[in-house]
Amino acid sequence: MIACVSIDDYSNKIIKKHEFTREDKETERTRHTDIVNANTGQVFLIYHDSESKKELMRKAMQIPPEYDFASEDGVQQTVRVIRDKAMIDLFKSAFKNDVLYIADGHHRAAAAVRVGMQRRKENPGYNGNEEFNRFMAVIFPHSQLKILAYNRVVRDLNGMTENQFIDALSEKFSVKKTDRSAPDAVHSICMYLKGSWYLLRPAFEPENDPINSLDVKILQDLVLGPMLGIKDPRTDKRIDFIGGLNSVAELQKRVDSGTHRVAFSMYPTTLEQLMRVSDTDGIMPPKSTWFEPKLRSGIVVHLL
């Protein structure tokens, strides 16, 4: 469902986030939103599904499509417009007491809120009904979503040989050769090094903490930071992040080509983990989630 949500709900943590934003990207998006005077792409939000909302969605899906076409990436883009005021009121009522979670689009959300707050200062007589008090979002039921893995590939071994790196890993993990290129369970990481895949499992009981129990956090705190010297994965040029359905093949290709030395294939973060972190006001490590397919920007635009 594409709708507008309140900038105050973001500020008051009714719309919950799980990532830090980068100042430069946030400023860039703020300028863009302000100059074009519109939200041209949606912030991607999640809600806890319920039977009453499912029934509303079923009724809305009977509406004939306004647009229905395959975009260049092969994804079918179907848009239905709800014009029935009674149905709109039912949707608004169904979401009245809900918490929403940002799945993707933290910079878009932060920029939209900055523009809204800026315009409130410029218009001290605002009454709250102006469009700049809201930003556009696509709101998905959690039962209809699945997070894909966001994998890591590193350019060098921080001065170590392959054998030295495996020895260092063996102090923290069980390290075994495998024919798998993607893990099949949480707390398992597949590593590609010098033409071979390895399965890494922690040689300790991971914490139950919402953030410290994440595989991306375990990898960062035990391997990428202390062993490979990547202290800030947001800014370090020695690490790249690859998400999507074909990401494992791309990992192997980069290591085999010699541009990178080691790759890590991750088990996807779950929606439950994402919501659990958000509920505690926690912040996930960067590049913890990948969603696909992407909705096309510009089909629906919210003018401010």
VMD Tcl script that draws the C-alpha trace (Angstrom):
set ca {
  {0.00 0.00 0.00}
  {1.37 3.41 -1.02}
  {0.32 6.18 1.34}
  {1.64 9.21 3.18}
  {2.89 9.00 6.76}
  {3.52 11.73 9.31}
  {6.94 13.30 9.89}
  {5.92 13.50 13.58}
  {5.44 9.73 13.70}
  {9.07 9.41 12.53}
  {10.28 11.92 15.14}
  {8.24 10.20 17.89}
  {9.52 6.69 16.96}
  {6.14 5.37 15.86}
  {7.99 4.82 12.58}
  {11.05 2.93 13.75}
  {14.49 2.84 12.12}
  {17.41 0.42 12.44}
  {20.24 2.18 10.58}
  {22.34 5.29 10.93}
  {22.29 7.67 7.96}
  {25.31 9.33 6.37}
  {25.29 13.12 6.68}
  {26.41 13.71 3.07}
  {23.76 11.42 1.58}
  {21.04 12.83 3.84}
  {21.96 16.41 2.90}
  {22.02 15.51 -0.81}
  {18.55 13.91 -0.63}
  {17.22 16.85 1.43}
  {18.30 19.31 -1.28}
  {16.83 17.10 -4.00}
  {13.45 16.73 -2.23}
  {13.30 20.47 -1.48}
  {14.19 21.60 -5.01}
  {11.86 19.21 -6.87}
  {9.20 19.89 -4.19}
  {8.19 16.22 -4.08}
  {8.82 12.71 -2.78}
  {9.52 10.84 -6.04}
  {10.37 7.49 -4.43}
  {8.80 5.68 -1.50}
  {10.28 4.88 1.89}
  {9.85 1.11 2.37}
  {7.92 0.35 5.59}
  {6.75 -2.91 7.21}
  {3.74 -3.57 9.44}
  {2.66 -6.56 11.51}
  {0.06 -8.36 9.41}
  {-3.42 -9.17 10.76}
  {-6.58 -10.85 9.46}
  {-8.50 -7.57 9.32}
  {-5.81 -5.95 7.16}
  {-5.60 -9.05 4.94}
  {-9.34 -8.78 4.26}
  {-9.00 -5.09 3.36}
  {-6.09 -5.89 1.03}
  {-8.13 -8.66 -0.64}
  {-10.94 -6.18 -1.38}
  {-8.50 -3.57 -2.69}
  {-6.92 -6.17 -5.00}
  {-10.29 -6.47 -6.81}
  {-9.94 -2.90 -8.11}
  {-8.99 -2.83 -11.82}
  {-5.34 -1.77 -12.31}
  {-4.48 1.80 -13.27}
  {-1.08 0.65 -14.54}
  {0.07 -2.88 -15.29}
  {3.38 -3.38 -17.11}
  {6.71 -5.20 -16.90}
  {9.64 -2.89 -16.14}
  {13.06 -3.33 -17.77}
  {14.23 -5.63 -14.97}
  {11.38 -8.05 -15.72}
  {9.32 -7.16 -12.63}
  {5.56 -6.75 -13.13}
  {4.49 -3.34 -11.81}
  {0.73 -3.27 -11.07}
  {-0.89 -0.19 -9.52}
  {-4.47 0.05 -8.28}
  {-5.94 3.33 -7.04}
  {-8.40 3.31 -4.12}
  {-10.90 6.08 -4.75}
  {-13.67 4.80 -2.43}
  {-13.58 7.12 0.60}
  {-15.20 4.47 2.84}
  {-12.44 2.00 2.01}
  {-9.78 4.66 2.57}
  {-11.28 5.39 6.00}
  {-11.21 1.65 6.84}
  {-7.51 1.47 5.93}
  {-6.71 4.56 8.02}
  {-8.64 3.10 10.96}
  {-6.88 -0.29 10.63}
  {-3.44 1.36 10.93}
  {-4.39 3.93 13.58}
  {-2.50 2.28 16.47}
  {0.23 0.51 14.46}
  {3.98 0.84 14.74}
  {5.73 0.86 11.35}
  {9.31 -0.25 10.65}
  {11.66 1.12 8.02}
  {12.91 -1.76 5.89}
  {14.70 0.39 3.31}
  {14.96 4.11 2.62}
  {16.44 5.52 5.84}
  {18.01 8.43 3.93}
  {14.75 9.19 2.09}
  {12.85 9.24 5.38}
  {15.39 11.42 7.19}
  {15.56 13.83 4.25}
  {11.76 14.08 4.01}
  {11.55 14.89 7.72}
  {14.29 17.52 7.40}
  {12.43 19.19 4.53}
  {9.18 19.11 6.52}
  {10.77 20.64 9.61}
  {12.53 23.28 7.49}
  {9.22 24.29 5.88}
  {7.50 24.48 9.25}
  {10.13 27.07 10.28}
  {9.53 28.95 7.03}
  {5.74 28.81 7.59}
  {5.18 29.51 11.32}
  {1.42 29.60 10.78}
  {1.27 26.02 9.47}
  {-1.71 23.95 10.68}
  {-0.44 20.40 10.12}
  {-2.54 19.69 7.03}
  {0.11 20.92 4.57}
  {1.64 18.18 2.43}
  {5.16 18.86 3.75}
  {3.99 17.38 7.09}
  {3.90 13.96 5.43}
  {6.12 11.80 3.23}
  {5.33 8.99 0.81}
  {5.86 5.37 1.82}
  {5.10 1.89 0.52}
  {3.81 -0.19 3.42}
  {4.16 -3.98 3.19}
  {2.76 -6.72 5.47}
  {5.61 -8.62 7.14}
  {4.07 -11.94 6.07}
  {4.62 -11.05 2.40}
  {8.31 -10.20 2.69}
  {11.65 -11.98 2.86}
  {15.04 -10.33 3.36}
  {17.83 -11.42 1.02}
  {21.48 -11.78 2.05}
  {23.82 -8.78 1.86}
  {27.28 -10.27 1.32}
  {30.81 -8.94 1.86}
  {33.98 -9.11 -0.24}
  {37.38 -7.76 0.90}
  {40.33 -6.66 -1.25}
  {43.20 -7.99 0.91}
  {43.99 -10.06 4.02}
  {45.55 -7.19 5.97}
  {49.10 -8.53 5.45}
  {48.29 -12.17 6.25}
  {48.70 -15.23 4.06}
  {45.68 -17.46 3.47}
  {46.98 -20.02 5.99}
  {47.63 -17.35 8.63}
  {44.12 -16.00 8.13}
  {42.55 -19.46 8.50}
  {44.63 -20.05 11.67}
  {43.36 -16.74 13.11}
  {39.77 -17.65 12.21}
  {40.15 -21.08 13.85}
  {40.61 -19.43 17.24}
  {37.03 -18.05 17.08}
  {35.23 -20.36 14.63}
  {34.94 -23.91 13.46}
  {36.41 -23.72 9.93}
  {35.64 -26.55 7.49}
  {35.78 -26.89 3.72}
  {32.33 -27.19 2.14}
  {30.68 -27.48 -1.25}
  {28.05 -24.92 -0.17}
  {28.30 -21.31 -1.34}
  {25.49 -20.00 0.91}
  {24.70 -20.90 4.54}
  {21.42 -22.66 5.34}
  {21.02 -21.51 8.96}
  {21.61 -18.58 11.27}
  {25.10 -18.39 12.86}
  {26.68 -19.95 9.78}
  {28.85 -18.03 7.32}
  {30.26 -19.34 4.03}
  {33.69 -17.96 3.10}
  {35.37 -18.08 -0.32}
  {39.16 -18.02 -0.22}
  {41.74 -19.06 -2.84}
  {39.31 -21.13 -4.91}
  {37.62 -22.95 -1.99}
  {34.46 -22.49 0.05}
  {34.59 -22.84 3.85}
  {31.81 -23.04 6.43}
  {32.38 -20.90 9.54}
  {30.45 -21.52 12.74}
  {31.13 -19.64 16.01}
  {33.11 -21.74 18.51}
  {31.03 -20.10 21.27}
  {27.37 -19.59 22.12}
  {26.25 -16.33 20.44}
  {24.54 -13.76 22.66}
  {20.76 -13.40 22.75}
  {21.08 -9.62 22.42}
  {19.06 -8.32 19.38}
  {22.14 -6.72 17.78}
  {25.09 -8.80 19.04}
  {23.36 -12.00 17.91}
  {23.25 -10.85 14.27}
  {25.64 -12.70 11.97}
  {26.71 -9.45 10.29}
  {27.63 -8.08 13.75}
  {29.56 -11.25 14.69}
  {31.50 -11.07 11.41}
  {32.29 -7.39 11.89}
  {33.32 -7.65 15.55}
  {35.38 -10.84 15.29}
  {36.73 -10.88 11.74}
  {36.41 -7.73 9.65}
  {37.48 -5.36 12.45}
  {40.20 -7.15 14.48}
  {41.60 -9.46 11.80}
  {41.18 -7.55 8.55}
  {41.47 -4.03 9.98}
  {38.13 -2.76 8.65}
  {37.07 -0.53 11.54}
  {34.35 1.43 9.74}
  {32.71 -0.57 6.94}
  {30.73 2.52 5.88}
  {33.85 4.35 4.71}
  {36.60 1.72 4.23}
  {37.38 1.33 0.52}
  {38.80 -2.19 1.05}
  {35.36 -3.75 1.52}
  {32.46 -3.99 -0.93}
  {28.89 -5.12 -0.28}
  {26.95 -7.21 -2.79}
  {23.25 -7.98 -2.41}
  {20.61 -9.64 -4.52}
  {19.75 -12.97 -6.05}
  {23.03 -13.38 -8.02}
  {25.35 -12.00 -5.35}
  {27.11 -15.30 -4.54}
  {28.24 -15.74 -8.14}
  {29.56 -12.18 -8.10}
  {31.51 -12.86 -4.87}
  {33.26 -15.87 -6.39}
  {33.96 -13.98 -9.63}
  {35.68 -11.12 -7.80}
  {37.92 -13.40 -5.74}
  {38.77 -15.57 -8.75}
  {39.64 -12.47 -10.80}
  {42.14 -11.29 -8.16}
  {40.49 -7.93 -7.43}
  {39.53 -9.25 -3.99}
  {41.05 -11.89 -1.71}
  {38.18 -13.16 0.47}
  {34.38 -13.15 0.35}
  {31.72 -13.88 2.95}
  {28.30 -15.26 2.00}
  {25.79 -14.48 4.77}
  {22.56 -16.06 6.00}
  {19.87 -13.38 5.50}
  {18.79 -11.27 8.45}
  {15.19 -12.21 9.30}
  {12.26 -9.80 9.51}
  {11.82 -10.79 13.15}
  {15.43 -9.79 13.85}
  {14.93 -6.46 12.07}
  {11.79 -5.64 14.06}
  {13.39 -6.79 17.32}
  {16.34 -4.43 16.81}
  {14.00 -1.57 15.87}
  {11.80 -2.16 18.93}
  {14.83 -1.66 21.20}
  {15.91 1.51 19.30}
  {18.98 -0.44 18.22}
  {21.14 0.19 15.17}
  {22.16 -2.66 12.88}
  {25.58 -2.80 11.24}
  {25.55 -1.19 7.78}
  {24.35 -3.28 4.85}
  {22.48 -5.83 6.99}
  {19.47 -6.25 4.69}
  {18.68 -6.43 0.99}
  {15.20 -6.32 -0.53}
  {14.29 -7.29 -4.07}
  {12.53 -6.53 -6.37}
  {12.65 -2.75 -6.13}
  {9.56 -0.64 -6.76}
  {9.94 1.84 -9.60}
  {10.37 5.42 -8.48}
  {8.24 8.04 -10.21}
  {5.11 5.97 -10.91}
  {3.53 7.62 -7.86}
  {4.74 11.07 -6.76}
  {3.83 13.05 -3.64}
  {3.95 16.82 -4.22}
  {4.86 18.88 -1.16}
}
mol new
graphics top color blue
foreach p $ca { graphics top sphere $p radius 0.5 }
foreach p [lrange $ca 0 end-1] q [lrange $ca 1 end] { graphics top cylinder $p $q radius 0.2 }
display resetview
